[in-house]
Amino acid sequence: MTITENKQGLKVLVAGSIIQLFLGILYVWSVFVAPVSQYLDWEISAVKLTASFMICFFVVGILIGGKLQLKIGAQKVVLIGGLMLAAGMFATSFLTPGTARLIYFTYGIIGGFGVGAGYNAIISSAQKWFPQNRGFATGVAVCAFGFSTVVFAPLIEALVAQFELKNSFMILAAAFFVVTVALFRFIRLPDDTAQAGAPAAALLAKKQFTMSEAVKTKEFYFIAISLMLATAAFFILNPAFKEEAASRGLGDSIGTVVVMLTGVASALGRLGAPLLSDKIGREKAALTIILATAVCTLLLAFVQGYLFMATIAVIAFCYGGYSGVYPVLTADYFGIKNVGSNYGAVMVGFAISALCFPFIFSNMDIKVKFIALAALAFVGAVLVCVLMAAKKKSTPTQ
């Protein structure tokens, strides 16, 4: 069955991509930082920390949501995830300076968990509907997630300017609620009959690792740790794109443009890298974007002005690429049946990166910081090379 002939799969992919667009508000926190700091009378560094909580619990949502999919189905997991994001956003609107720290719970923990659960269910469904074109399906789904920054960065600024922060959170919560309730019913896994085609049968004929089995293989750690090291640079940059742009001679007025640029680059990476992986293989695609991350992170120790914009655009492209390549890489090694829970386990490396590296590098000299981050990415590239070498000798299907 071709992509265009897979009409039910396309319904899942289109509905899932629209939901992903709204779930992608996870990456727009840098636009919220200044108005939240002012509204809650809270220091900028404390407000930025919300992003780490959200990303950490995004991974928890992926992990637990992947398990829930096997029990209650992807459709219900998407509903739960979307409603949790809406509820977390709505609760955030009621915070005051005296309750500022609760934003870590309302926006970071509740919202982050909801985003992760819905995100994972949509990706898992997309892969299973397009067994021959898993890179394409995953790429489209995560591209919409990354494109959220482009849509919501200027929208949030406009909402805050027009309606103030409290009402903006309420408006966004209402929008997430409506979109989730309207579209969740389209997200479901193919039944046994729909999966009986030759491509899907071939994939299912391989050993389908459970999460407990996958974490006992060396391949799992090569994949998870390489992801952890490769994403470190982006997590250092993400909450501070506007401030970094100003410090590199671009001026504060161009900060929002920088945020939108990284959103476009990330979205393109989420689509481009998995499509590339369909052509040259998952490991080679992963190696390519990790090496690009390492080189550009090293350049960040020295570049200024518009060259800084170009450099972070490449890093954002690669970061988006990890979101497209690693779910399919996980399915290649451990099977498609339990990809939701297995990818959740791989994403623990992602969570460690988001939570730990911003603390480790927070007070480091800029040049030393980016040289060290580049070194971490190079180590990640080495791990992918080791993974490729190990694959030639044996695979975890043995």
C-alpha positions in Angstrom: 0.0 0.0 0.0 1.4 3.4 -1.0 1.2 6.5 1.3 -1.7 8.0 -0.6 -3.6 4.7 -0.7 -3.3 4.4 3.1 -6.3 6.6 3.8 -6.9 5.6 7.4 -3.2 6.0 8.1 -3.3 9.5 6.6 -6.3 10.4 8.8 -4.3 9.4 11.9 -1.3 11.3 10.7 -3.1 14.5 9.9 -5.1 14.5 13.1 -2.0 13.6 15.1 0.0 16.3 13.5 -2.5 19.0 14.4 -2.5 17.8 18.0 1.3 17.7 17.9 1.3 21.4 16.8 -0.4 22.3 20.0 1.6 19.9 22.2 4.8 21.6 20.9 4.2 24.6 23.2 6.7 22.7 25.3 9.5 24.5 23.4 8.0 28.0 23.5 8.9 28.6 27.2 11.6 31.1 26.3 8.9 33.5 25.1 7.1 33.2 28.5 10.2 33.8 30.6 10.1 37.6 30.7 6.4 38.1 31.2 6.1 35.3 33.8 9.1 36.8 35.7 7.5 40.2 35.7 4.0 38.9 36.6 5.1 36.6 39.4 7.8 39.0 40.6 10.3 36.2 40.3 13.9 36.0 39.2 14.6 35.0 35.6 16.8 32.0 36.5 14.0 30.5 38.6 11.5 31.0 35.8 13.8 29.4 33.3 14.0 26.3 35.5 10.4 25.6 34.6 11.6 24.4 31.2 13.7 21.7 32.8 10.8 20.4 34.8 8.6 20.3 31.7 11.2 18.5 29.6 11.9 16.0 32.4 8.3 15.1 32.9 7.8 15.1 29.2 10.0 12.1 29.2 8.1 10.6 32.2 5.0 11.0 30.2 6.5 9.3 27.2 7.7 6.4 29.4 4.4 5.9 31.3 2.3 6.8 28.3 4.0 4.1 26.3 3.0 1.5 28.9 -0.5 2.8 29.1 -0.9 2.4 25.3 -0.7 -1.3 25.7 -3.5 -1.3 28.3 -6.0 1.3 27.2 -5.0 2.2 23.7 -3.3 5.2 22.0 -6.6 7.1 21.6 -7.3 7.4 25.3 -3.6 8.2 26.1 -3.8 11.1 23.6 -7.0 12.3 25.3 -5.5 12.1 28.8 -2.3 13.9 27.6 -4.1 16.7 25.9 -6.4 17.3 28.8 -3.5 17.3 31.3 -1.7 20.0 29.2 -4.9 22.1 29.1 -5.5 21.6 32.9 -1.9 22.5 33.7 -2.1 25.7 31.6 -5.4 26.6 33.2 -4.1 26.1 36.7 -1.0 28.2 35.9 -3.3 31.2 35.1 -4.3 31.4 38.8 -0.8 31.6 40.2 0.3 34.7 42.1 3.7 35.9 43.4 3.1 34.1 46.6 2.5 30.8 44.8 5.1 31.2 42.0 6.9 28.0 42.7 3.7 26.0 41.9 4.4 26.7 38.3 6.9 23.9 38.4 4.0 21.6 39.2 1.2 23.1 37.1 3.1 23.9 33.9 6.2 21.8 34.3 5.0 18.5 35.8 1.3 18.3 34.8 1.8 20.0 31.4 5.1 18.2 30.7 3.6 14.8 31.5 0.6 15.4 29.3 2.7 16.5 26.4 4.9 13.4 26.6 2.0 11.0 26.8 0.2 12.4 23.8 3.4 12.9 21.8 4.5 9.3 22.2 1.0 7.8 21.4 0.9 9.8 18.2 4.4 8.8 17.1 3.7 5.1 17.9 0.5 5.1 15.9 2.1 6.9 12.9 4.9 4.3 12.7 2.5 1.4 12.8 0.2 2.8 10.1 3.2 3.3 7.8 5.5 0.3 8.3 7.3 0.9 4.9 7.7 4.6 5.5 8.3 4.9 9.2 10.8 7.7 8.7 8.3 9.7 6.7 5.4 9.1 9.2 7.5 9.9 12.3 9.0 12.9 10.5 5.7 14.4 9.7 4.4 13.9 13.2 7.4 15.4 15.0 7.8 18.2 12.4 4.4 19.5 13.5 5.5 19.4 17.1 8.7 21.4 16.3 6.8 23.9 14.1 4.8 24.9 17.1 7.5 27.4 18.0 7.0 29.3 14.8 3.2 29.5 15.3 3.1 30.1 19.0 6.1 32.4 19.7 4.5 35.4 18.0 1.0 34.4 19.0 1.9 34.3 22.7 3.6 37.6 22.5 0.5 39.1 20.9 -1.9 37.5 23.4 0.2 38.7 26.4 0.3 42.2 24.9 -3.5 42.3 24.3 -5.0 40.2 27.1 -2.2 40.1 29.8 -0.5 36.9 31.0 -3.3 35.4 33.2 -5.9 35.6 30.4 -3.4 34.3 27.8 -2.9 31.1 29.8 -6.7 30.7 30.0 -7.1 31.2 26.2 -4.4 28.7 25.4 -5.8 26.2 27.8 -9.2 26.5 26.2 -7.7 26.1 22.7 -5.8 22.9 23.8 -9.0 21.5 25.3 -11.0 22.1 22.1 -8.4 20.6 19.8 -7.9 17.5 22.0 -11.6 16.7 22.3 -12.2 17.3 18.6 -9.4 15.2 17.3 -8.3 12.5 19.8 -10.9 10.0 18.4 -8.9 9.8 15.1 -5.8 8.5 16.8 -5.8 4.7 17.0 -3.5 1.8 16.3 -4.2 -0.5 13.3 -5.9 -3.7 14.1 -4.4 -7.1 13.3 -6.1 -7.2 9.9 -4.7 -3.9 8.9 -1.2 -4.9 10.0 -1.3 -8.2 8.1 0.5 -6.7 5.1 3.9 -8.1 4.1 6.0 -5.1 5.4 4.3 -5.0 8.8 4.5 -8.8 9.0 8.2 -8.8 8.3 8.7 -6.2 11.1 6.6 -8.2 13.5 8.4 -11.4 12.6 11.5 -10.1 14.3 11.9 -10.4 18.1 9.7 -7.7 19.7 11.6 -6.6 22.8 9.7 -5.6 25.9 11.2 -2.6 27.8 12.7 -4.9 30.5 14.4 -6.9 27.8 15.6 -3.9 25.8 17.3 -2.3 28.8 19.5 -5.4 29.2 21.1 -5.0 25.8 24.3 -2.9 25.2 22.6 -1.4 22.1 20.1 0.3 24.3 22.8 2.2 26.2 24.6 3.2 23.0 21.4 4.7 21.8 20.2 6.3 25.0 23.6 7.8 26.0 24.4 9.1 22.5 21.0 10.9 22.6 21.8 12.3 26.1 25.1 13.7 25.0 24.0 15.0 21.6 21.1 17.1 23.0 23.1 18.8 25.8 24.0 21.9 23.8 20.4 22.6 22.8 19.2 22.3 26.3 21.7 24.9 27.4 20.6 27.3 24.7 16.9 26.8 24.6 15.7 28.8 27.6 18.1 31.7 26.7 17.9 32.2 22.9 16.7 35.8 23.3 19.4 36.7 25.9 22.1 34.9 23.9 21.1 36.8 20.7 21.4 40.1 22.6 24.8 39.3 24.0 26.1 38.3 20.6 25.4 41.8 19.1 22.0 41.1 17.5 19.9 43.3 19.8 16.9 42.4 22.0 14.4 43.3 19.3 15.6 40.4 17.1 15.3 37.8 20.0 11.8 36.6 19.0 13.0 36.2 15.4 15.8 34.0 16.7 13.2 31.9 18.6 11.1 31.5 15.5 14.2 30.6 13.4 15.1 27.8 15.7 11.5 26.6 15.6 11.6 26.5 11.8 15.0 24.8 11.8 13.9 22.2 14.4 10.7 21.4 12.4 12.8 20.9 9.2 15.2 18.7 11.1 12.3 16.6 12.4 11.2 15.9 8.9 14.5 16.0 7.0 16.6 13.7 9.2 14.1 10.8 9.4 13.6 11.0 5.6 17.3 10.9 5.2 17.4 7.9 7.5 15.0 6.1 5.2 17.6 6.5 2.4 21.0 6.0 4.2 20.1 4.1 7.3 19.2 5.2 10.9 22.7 5.0 12.3 24.4 7.0 9.5 21.7 9.7 9.8 22.1 9.9 13.5 25.9 10.1 13.1 25.6 12.9 10.6 23.5 15.2 12.8 25.5 14.5 15.9 28.7 15.5 14.2 27.0 18.6 12.8 25.9 19.4 16.4 29.5 19.0 17.7 31.1 21.2 15.1 28.5 24.0 15.4 28.6 23.9 19.3 32.4 24.3 19.1 31.8 27.4 16.8 29.5 28.9 19.4 32.5 29.5 21.6 33.6 32.2 19.1 30.9 33.4 16.7 28.9 36.7 16.9 26.1 38.4 15.1 24.3 36.7 12.2 26.8 33.9 12.2 25.5 33.0 15.6 22.0 32.8 14.2 23.2 30.4 11.4 25.1 28.2 13.9 22.2 27.8 16.3 19.9 27.1 13.4 22.0 24.1 12.5 22.0 23.0 16.1 18.2 23.3 16.2 17.9 21.4 12.9 19.9 18.5 14.4 18.0 18.6 17.7 14.8 18.3 15.7 16.4 15.5 13.8 17.0 13.4 16.9 13.3 13.5 17.6 12.7 12.1 14.1 15.5 9.5 13.9 15.7 8.0 17.4 12.1 6.7 17.6 12.7 4.8 14.4 16.1 3.7 15.4 14.6 2.3 18.6 12.0 0.4 16.6 14.7 -1.0 14.3 16.6 -2.5 17.2 13.9 -3.5 19.5 10.8 -4.0 17.4 7.8 -2.0 16.5 5.2 -3.7 18.8 6.5 -2.1 22.0 8.1 1.0 20.5 6.1 3.3 22.7 7.5 2.0 26.0 11.0 1.2 24.6 11.4 4.7 23.2 10.2 6.0 26.5 13.1 4.2 28.1 15.6 5.6 25.6 14.2 9.1 26.4 15.4 8.8 29.9 18.8 9.8 28.5 17.0 12.9 27.0 15.6 13.7 30.5 18.9 13.4 32.2 20.4 15.8 29.6 17.6 18.3 30.1 17.7 18.2 33.9 21.4 17.9 34.6 23.4 19.7 32.0 21.8 23.2 32.6 22.9 22.9 36.2 26.4 21.6 35.4 27.2 24.3 32.9 25.3 27.2 34.5 28.2 29.2 35.9 30.9 28.1 33.4 32.8 30.5 31.2 31.1 30.8 27.7 34.1 29.5 25.7 34.8 26.6 28.1 31.2 25.7 28.2 30.7 25.4 24.5 34.0 23.6 24.0 32.9 21.1 26.7 29.5 20.6 25.1 31.1 20.0 21.7 33.3 17.3 23.3 30.2 15.6 24.7 28.6 15.6 21.3 31.7 14.1 19.8 31.6 11.3 22.4 27.9 10.7 21.3 29.1 10.3 17.8 31.7 7.8 18.9 28.9 5.8 20.6 26.9 5.7 17.4 30.0 4.4 15.6 30.4 1.7 18.2 26.7 0.8 17.7 27.3 0.5 13.9 30.3 -1.7 14.5 28.4 -3.9 17.0 25.5 -4.3 14.4 27.9 -5.8 11.9 28.8 -8.5 14.4 25.4 -9.2 16.0 22.0 -7.7 16.7 19.7 -7.8 19.8 17.4 -10.1 17.8 19.7 -13.0 18.5 
